Amino acid sequence: MVGTAQHIPEGKRAGLWHERLAAYTRRALQPVLLDVEGRLTRMVGLTLEAVGCPVAIGGRCMIVNPDHSRIEAEVVGFAGDKLYLMPIGDLHGLAPNARVVPTRHVCEAAVGPGLLGRVLDGTGQPLDGKGPLNAVARVPLTGHSINPLTRRPIREPLDVGVRAINALMSVGRGQRMGLFAGSGVGKSVLLGMMTRYTNADVIVVGLIGERGREVVEFVQNILGDEGMARAVVVATPADTSPLMRMHGAMLATSIAEYFRDQGLQVLLLMDSLTRFAQAQREIALAIGEPPATKGYPPSVFAKLPQLVERAGNGDVGGGSITAFYTVLTEGDDQQDPIADAARAILDGHIVLSRDLAESGHYPAIDIEASISRAMTEITDAGHLNAARRFKQIYSTYRQHRDLISVGAYQRGADPRVDEAIAYQPRLMEFLQQGMHQPVPLVDSLDDLDKLIGRQLPMAPKPAAAAPPARR
């Protein structure tokens, strides 16, 4: 080494020493990151307590057992010197006093066009056995907030392929709608119809906390090869940890945000928002947060708008996320806490009726209880009045249905009821639609025109001229 240095000219030798000295100086000025390990002290249910490793909320830790098996967990709370962690996966084999090693990783999502046609779990790993993901970027699961003043207003309708929705409660690009239903009334079929027949560029489906068998059915029977070509499915079934269920909903939203930022029109379908809230309830109660409303702690009602507000239109010139969130109404109770909270933060709601479903009426949409708050901004006056006229006739018949069915109503007693009786068979035919029968937006409006007619609002009569004053 010395002999080699002697053959280097004096000027170059001085330059090499200066470079080495600069490198050593930079290394000395860099902060030294020390891995401070902790240990596991307590486990109750799914909640893990650790001491000795200060990690921020949302940080990841690796729990290393004496047999060198590893379990990944995330920090969800702290109290004094104790950390509360929730496991990402299975807890089998966990031992007391196991090492808790911070990983310095945060919750991120791998995104890119290569996700189209793939099925992922809550961690973003593929479930379909089609090889590794071709992701081009990583984004945080928590997303990024958008200045409300820079969001584009909802001005364009979105064709969902369902006649009752297109004609009577039109949905706009960037709108957030709730699908309120109990179990077994056809919400999954309705979501599948919108998935296949919509004219959105990309479809992101989040199956959160539902039955595991529904994942295969949704991918193979409802989406099919044609639907999967432009779709991404995130599946976290009911047997996964509550943290994974929450991450599944956040991952689906992050993927939708990525495609929206590329200028594409995205349809986000999440089944269900209630399971997301229940997962947060499990975590909150496990770390000691007191319950507030029917067992739901306050953090649940803070998490719901944080998730929902990420959907919608982006900045001017960007794409949009039109979102449908299913909300399970336990016992068909529309005043369920989650249903009530969701109704207040969404841009409209579609209610599915068990009575209609049990009578074989599909889709079982209760048009009296359903509304689209953006419909007035995306439809013309003729369409709006035709839809209002349809609902008035339908509601009149429903109000007098009992009298009509028992023969207590005498024809001619009320012209409005007579009209409703005459229209009833055609109204019911209009509202029903086969699951393999798409009805585009244009055809939906044509069918409404043929049934009701596009009645323009009546112009106000001109005020009568005042009589000349007598002299």
C-alpha positions in Angstrom: 0.0 0.0 0.0 2.8 2.4 0.9 4.7 1.4 -2.3 1.6 2.1 -4.3 1.2 5.5 -2.7 4.8 6.5 -3.5 4.1 6.2 -7.2 1.2 8.6 -7.0 2.1 12.2 -7.8 2.1 14.6 -5.0 -0.8 16.7 -6.3 -3.1 13.7 -6.8 -2.1 12.2 -3.5 -3.2 15.4 -1.7 -6.5 15.3 -3.6 -7.1 11.7 -2.5 -6.5 12.6 1.1 -8.9 15.6 0.9 -11.6 13.3 -0.6 -11.1 10.8 2.2 -11.2 13.5 4.9 -14.4 14.9 3.4 -16.0 11.4 3.4 -15.0 10.9 7.1 -16.3 14.3 8.0 -19.7 13.6 6.4 -19.9 10.3 8.2 -19.1 11.9 11.5 -21.8 14.5 11.1 -24.5 12.0 10.3 -26.7 11.0 13.3 -26.1 7.5 14.6 -29.3 5.5 14.6 -29.3 3.1 17.4 -31.7 0.1 17.5 -33.3 0.3 21.0 -35.0 -3.0 21.6 -37.8 -3.6 24.0 -39.4 -6.6 25.4 -42.9 -8.0 25.5 -44.5 -7.8 29.0 -48.2 -8.6 28.5 -50.7 -10.0 26.1 -54.5 -9.7 26.6 -56.7 -10.8 23.7 -55.0 -9.3 20.6 -53.4 -6.4 22.5 -49.6 -6.6 23.2 -47.8 -4.5 25.7 -44.1 -3.7 25.4 -41.6 -1.6 27.3 -38.2 -0.2 26.5 -38.7 0.8 22.8 -40.1 4.3 22.1 -41.9 4.1 18.8 -44.4 6.5 17.2 -48.0 5.7 16.6 -48.3 3.8 13.3 -44.7 2.5 13.5 -44.0 -1.2 12.9 -42.1 -3.5 15.2 -40.9 -7.1 14.8 -41.5 -9.4 17.8 -38.7 -12.0 17.9 -39.4 -15.1 19.9 -36.6 -17.2 21.6 -37.0 -19.8 18.8 -36.3 -16.9 16.3 -39.8 -16.9 14.9 -41.0 -13.4 14.0 -44.4 -11.6 14.3 -45.0 -8.2 12.9 -47.0 -5.7 14.9 -48.0 -2.0 14.7 -48.1 0.5 17.5 -51.7 1.7 18.1 -51.3 3.5 21.5 -49.1 4.1 24.6 -49.5 4.9 28.3 -46.4 6.1 30.2 -43.5 3.8 29.2 -45.8 1.1 27.8 -46.5 0.6 24.1 -49.7 -1.0 22.9 -49.3 -3.0 19.7 -51.7 -4.9 17.5 -50.4 -7.9 15.4 -50.5 -7.8 11.6 -50.9 -11.5 11.3 -51.2 -14.7 13.4 -50.1 -14.8 17.1 -49.3 -18.5 17.4 -46.0 -19.1 19.1 -45.7 -15.8 20.9 -43.6 -16.1 24.1 -43.2 -13.9 27.2 -40.3 -11.4 27.3 -39.9 -11.7 23.5 -37.7 -9.1 21.9 -39.5 -6.1 20.4 -37.4 -4.6 17.6 -38.4 -1.4 15.8 -38.2 -1.6 12.0 -38.5 2.1 11.2 -41.1 1.2 8.6 -44.4 3.0 8.3 -47.6 1.8 6.6 -47.2 2.2 2.9 -48.9 0.9 -0.2 -47.3 -0.2 -3.4 -49.1 1.3 -6.4 -48.9 1.3 -10.1 -50.6 0.3 -13.3 -49.4 -3.3 -12.7 -52.0 -3.7 -10.0 -54.8 -3.9 -12.5 -56.2 -7.4 -12.6 -54.7 -8.4 -9.3 -56.1 -9.5 -5.9 -54.3 -8.2 -2.8 -54.5 -8.7 1.0 -54.4 -5.9 3.6 -50.6 -5.7 3.4 -50.6 -5.2 -0.3 -49.3 -8.8 -1.0 -50.8 -10.7 -3.9 -53.4 -13.5 -3.2 -53.9 -14.6 -6.8 -50.6 -16.5 -7.3 -49.8 -14.5 -10.4 -46.3 -13.5 -9.2 -44.8 -10.3 -7.7 -46.5 -7.0 -8.2 -45.2 -4.5 -10.8 -45.5 -1.4 -8.6 -43.8 1.9 -9.6 -44.3 3.9 -6.4 -45.1 3.7 -2.8 -47.7 6.0 -1.1 -48.7 6.3 2.6 -51.8 4.3 3.7 -53.2 7.4 5.4 -53.3 9.3 2.1 -53.0 13.1 1.7 -55.6 15.7 2.4 -57.0 17.9 -0.4 -57.8 21.6 0.1 -61.6 21.7 -0.2 -61.4 24.9 -2.3 -59.3 23.1 -5.0 -61.7 20.2 -5.4 -63.6 20.3 -8.7 -67.3 20.4 -8.2 -69.5 17.5 -9.2 -70.9 18.4 -12.6 -70.9 15.2 -14.7 -73.0 12.1 -14.3 -71.5 8.6 -14.0 -73.3 5.7 -15.7 -73.6 2.8 -13.3 -75.7 0.6 -15.6 -78.6 0.3 -13.2 -81.8 2.0 -14.5 -83.3 2.9 -11.1 -80.1 4.7 -10.0 -79.3 6.3 -13.4 -82.8 7.7 -13.8 -84.1 8.4 -10.3 -81.0 9.1 -8.1 -78.3 10.0 -10.6 -74.8 9.7 -9.4 -72.1 12.2 -10.4 -68.4 11.7 -10.9 -66.7 12.2 -7.6 -69.8 11.6 -5.4 -69.7 9.4 -2.3 -72.8 7.3 -1.9 -73.9 4.9 0.9 -75.6 1.6 0.2 -77.7 0.8 3.3 -78.9 -2.7 3.6 -79.3 -5.6 6.0 -78.0 -9.0 5.3 -79.3 -11.0 2.4 -81.1 -8.3 0.4 -78.9 -8.2 -2.7 -76.2 -5.5 -2.0 -73.4 -7.7 -3.3 -75.3 -8.4 -6.5 -76.0 -4.7 -6.9 -72.3 -3.8 -6.4 -71.4 -6.4 -9.0 -73.8 -4.9 -11.5 -72.3 -1.5 -11.1 -68.8 -3.0 -11.3 -69.5 -4.7 -14.7 -71.6 -2.0 -16.3 -70.0 1.3 -15.2 -68.1 3.5 -17.7 -65.3 4.3 -15.2 -61.7 3.8 -16.3 -60.6 1.9 -13.2 -62.5 -0.1 -10.5 -61.1 -0.6 -7.0 -63.0 -3.1 -4.9 -62.4 -3.4 -1.1 -63.9 -6.5 0.5 -63.5 -5.7 4.2 -64.5 -8.1 6.9 -66.9 -10.1 4.8 -67.1 -13.9 4.4 -64.0 -15.5 2.8 -66.0 -17.4 0.2 -67.4 -14.1 -1.2 -63.9 -13.2 -2.4 -63.8 -16.0 -5.0 -67.4 -15.5 -5.9 -66.9 -11.8 -6.5 -63.8 -12.3 -8.6 -64.9 -15.2 -10.7 -68.7 -14.9 -11.0 -69.3 -11.1 -10.6 -66.2 -9.5 -12.1 -65.1 -12.2 -14.5 -62.1 -11.9 -16.8 -63.4 -8.8 -18.6 -64.1 -7.0 -15.3 -60.8 -7.9 -13.7 -58.9 -6.4 -16.6 -59.6 -2.9 -15.2 -60.1 -3.8 -11.6 -58.1 -4.1 -8.4 -59.5 -6.2 -5.5 -58.3 -5.8 -1.9 -59.6 -8.6 0.3 -59.4 -8.8 4.1 -61.9 -11.4 5.2 -63.5 -11.6 8.6 -60.9 -14.0 10.0 -58.1 -11.5 9.6 -57.0 -9.2 12.5 -58.8 -5.9 13.0 -55.7 -4.0 12.0 -55.6 -5.9 8.7 -59.3 -5.1 8.1 -58.6 -1.4 8.7 -55.5 -1.5 6.5 -57.5 -3.2 3.7 -60.0 -0.2 3.6 -57.1 2.3 3.7 -55.1 0.3 1.0 -58.1 0.3 -1.4 -58.5 4.0 -0.9 -54.8 4.7 -1.5 -54.9 2.7 -4.7 -57.9 4.6 -5.9 -56.1 7.9 -5.0 -53.1 6.9 -7.2 -55.2 6.3 -10.2 -57.2 9.5 -9.6 -54.0 11.4 -9.5 -53.1 10.0 -12.9 -56.2 11.7 -14.3 -58.4 8.6 -14.5 -62.1 8.2 -13.5 -62.2 5.6 -10.6 -65.1 3.7 -9.1 -64.4 2.7 -5.6 -66.7 0.0 -4.1 -66.2 -0.8 -0.4 -68.0 -3.6 1.3 -68.4 -2.7 4.0 -67.9 0.6 5.9 -69.5 -1.0 9.0 -66.8 -3.7 9.2 -64.2 -1.0 9.0 -65.9 0.8 12.0 -66.2 -2.5 13.9 -62.4 -3.2 13.4 -61.6 0.2 14.8 -64.0 -0.5 17.7 -62.1 -3.7 18.5 -58.8 -1.9 18.6 -60.0 1.0 20.6 -61.7 -1.1 23.2 -58.7 -3.4 23.5 -56.4 -0.5 24.4 -58.8 0.9 27.0 -60.9 3.6 25.2 -64.3 3.9 26.8 -67.4 3.1 24.7 -69.8 5.9 23.9 -72.7 5.0 21.6 -73.9 1.4 21.6 -70.4 0.1 22.3 -68.7 2.3 19.7 -65.9 4.6 21.2 -65.4 8.2 19.9 -62.4 7.3 17.8 -64.7 5.3 15.4 -66.7 8.4 14.5 -63.4 10.3 13.9 -62.0 7.6 11.6 -65.1 7.4 9.4 -64.8 10.9 7.8 -61.0 10.5 7.6 -61.6 7.5 5.3 -64.6 8.8 3.3 -63.2 12.3 2.7 -60.3 10.9 0.8 -62.6 9.9 -2.1 -64.2 12.5 -4.4 -62.9 14.8 -7.1 -59.2 15.8 -7.1 -57.6 19.1 -8.0 -58.7 20.9 -11.1 -57.7 18.9 -14.2 -57.3 15.7 -12.2 -59.4 12.5 -12.1 -62.2 11.5 -9.7 -63.1 8.8 -7.2 -66.8 7.9 -7.2 -67.3 5.8 -4.1 -70.0 3.4 -3.0 -69.8 2.3 0.7 -72.1 -0.4 1.9 -73.4 0.1 5.4 -74.9 -2.9 7.3 -78.0 -1.9 9.2 -78.3 -4.4 12.0 -81.9 -5.7 12.2 -82.7 -3.3 9.3 -82.4 -0.4 11.8 -81.7 2.7 9.8 -80.9 4.6 13.1 -77.9 2.3 13.8 -75.0 4.5 15.0 -72.7 3.8 12.1 -75.6 4.2 9.6 -76.6 7.5 11.1 -73.0 8.8 11.1 -72.4 7.6 7.5 -75.6 9.2 6.3 -74.3 12.6 7.6 -70.9 12.5 5.8 -71.9 10.9 2.5 -73.4 12.7 -0.6 -76.5 10.5 -0.7 -77.7 7.0 0.2 -79.4 4.1 -1.5 -81.6 2.0 0.8 -82.4 -1.6 0.0 -85.7 -2.9 1.4 -86.1 -6.4 2.8 -89.8 -6.3 2.0 -89.0 -5.8 -1.7 -86.3 -8.5 -1.7 -88.6 -11.0 -0.1 -91.3 -10.3 -2.7 -88.7 -11.0 -5.5 -88.3 -7.4 -6.5 -84.6 -6.8 -7.6 -82.7 -4.6 -7.2 -84.6 -4.0 -4.0 -84.1 -0.3 -4.0 -86.5 1.7 -1.8 -86.7 4.8 -3.9 -88.8 6.7 -1.2 -85.9 6.4 1.3 -83.1 6.9 -1.2 -81.7 10.2 -2.4 -78.7 11.6 -4.3 -77.7 15.0 -3.0 -75.8 15.9 -6.2 -78.6 15.1 -8.6 -79.7 18.7 -8.9 -76.2 19.6 -10.1 -75.8 17.0 -12.8 -79.3 16.8 -14.4 -81.4 19.2 -16.4 -84.8 20.5 -15.3 -86.7 18.0 -17.5 -85.0 15.0 -16.0 -85.3 16.3 -12.5 -89.0 16.9 -12.8 -89.6 13.6 -14.4 -87.8 11.8 -11.5 -89.8 13.9 -9.0 -93.1 13.0 -10.8 -92.2 9.3 -10.8 -91.6 9.4 -7.0 -94.8 11.2 -6.4 -96.9 8.7 -8.2 -95.0 5.8 -6.6 -95.4 7.3 -3.1 -99.1 7.9 -3.6 -99.7 4.3 -4.4 -97.6 3.1 -1.4 -99.6 5.4 0.9 -102.9 3.9 -0.2 -101.7 0.3 -0.9 -103.5 -1.2 2.1 -106.9 0.3 1.2 -106.4 -0.7 -2.5 -105.4 -4.3 -1.6 -108.5 -4.9 0.6 -110.9 -3.3 -1.9 -111.8 -0.4 0.4 -110.8 2.3 -2.1 -113.6 3.3 -4.6 -112.3 4.3 -8.0 -112.9 8.0 -8.7 -112.6 9.1 -5.1 -109.2 10.7 -5.6 -107.8 11.4 -9.1 -104.2 11.1 -7.8 -104.8 7.6 -6.5 -106.6 6.6 -9.7 -103.5 7.8 -11.6 -101.2 5.9 -9.3 -103.2 2.7 -9.7 -103.0 3.0 -13.5 -99.2 3.6 -13.4 -98.3 1.0 -10.8 -97.6 -2.0 -13.1 -95.3 0.1 -15.3 -93.5 1.7 -12.4 -92.7 -1.7 -10.9 -91.5 -2.9 -14.3 -89.3 0.1 -14.6 -87.6 -0.4 -11.2 -86.8 -4.1 -11.8 -83.8 -5.2 -13.7 -82.0 -8.5 -14.2 -78.4 -8.9 -12.9 -77.1 -9.7 -16.4 -79.1 -6.9 -18.1 -77.2 -3.6 -18.3 -79.2 -0.4 -18.9 -76.9 2.5 -19.9 -77.6 6.0 -18.8 -79.1 7.1 -22.1 -81.5 4.2 -22.2 -82.5 4.8 -18.6 -83.5 8.4 -19.4 -85.3 7.3 -22.5 -87.3 4.7 -20.5 -88.2 7.4 -18.0 -89.3 9.8 -20.8 -91.5 7.1 -22.3 -93.1 6.4 -18.9 -93.5 9.9 -17.4 -92.4 12.4 -20.0 -89.8 15.2 -19.5 -92.0 17.8 -18.0 -90.4 21.2 -17.8 -91.1 23.3 -14.8 -94.0 25.7 -15.3 -93.0 29.3 -15.7 -94.5 31.7 -13.3 -97.5 33.6 -14.6 -96.9 37.2 -15.3 -98.4 39.5 -12.7 -101.7 41.1 -13.8 -101.5 44.8 -14.6 -102.8 47.1 -12.0 -106.1 48.8 -12.9 -105.7 52.5 -13.8 -106.2 54.8 -10.8 -109.4 56.7 -10.7 -109.1 60.4 -10.8 
